[in-house]
Every structure is written in C-alpha cells, then in structure tokens.
Amino acid sequence: MLTGLSAGSICWFEEGITDPLNAPLYKLEGLGMLKGSHCPHYDGESKRRPSYHNLVLNGEAQSGYAADDGAALHFIDEQLHKIVSSRVDAHAYHVQGVRNTVTETQLAAGFLG
C-alpha cells in the first residue's frame, strides 16, 4: 500500500503539478507508477485549476486527475477504483485535453462522514 497527500500523492504519477511559494505552477516528473498527471489542492489554491488546465491544453502535462482538498483517489492495480472524501463538497476530476480545449469531468466521491 502506498499513500500520500499533496506532493506525496503526485509522486506516484508520471507527472505532477506543483508550486514553489509565490511562483507559477509547473509540471514535475513523478515515479510513473500511475499513468498520467495529478494535481492536488484543486479547490484549495486559486491558481491550481487554471494552471493545470493551461498545462494540459498546451501539451506540457498529460491528461490526468485533480483532487480537491479532502478528496483521495484510490487505485487498485493501476486503475482508479474509487474516490473518497472527508468533506461533503470535496471532489475529484478527470482533466483531459481534447482538440484545443480542456474537459473536466467530476468523478463521484464517497463521503467518509
């Protein structure tokens, strides 16, 4: 079992979106145990969503998953199994670049209550 929050979650993916203090967000290489990219803190930092969209749209980052603060992605055998949430309003998303646009699909999360 592997776990992690924030940088500890992006490290398992091929790519992750991170931010140095007071600087633009950028893509970094991960360990590649999970395909695609990952962006944590999707609702917790105002720069996250637009920066991730731009990186995917421009081909600088692969399509992948975003998670709001309090949402967790559960993978089994490299496949997304479920999403759990410690907040009622925390969600996860699949973010994909398609024909010069970005699509963002909200994924159902189970509230842990």
C-alpha positions, 0 to 999 in steps of 0.5 A: 500500500502506498499513500500520500497527500499533496506532493506525496500523492503526485509522486506516484504519477508520471507527472505532477503539478506543483508550486514553489511559494509565490511562483507559477505552477509547473509540471514535475516528473513523478515515479510513473507508477500511475499513468498520467498527471495529478494535481492536488489542492484543486479547490484549495489554491486559486491558481491550481485549476487554471494552471493545470488546465493551461498545462494540459491544453498546451501539451506540457502535462498529460491528461490526468486527475485533480483532487480537491482538498479532502478528496483521495483517489484510490487505485487498485492495480493501476486503475482508479477504483474509487474516490473518497472524501472527508468533506461533503463538497470535496471532489475529484476530476478527470482533466483531459485535453481534447482538440484545443480545449480542456474537459473536466469531468467530476468523478463521484466521491464517497463521503467518509462522514 
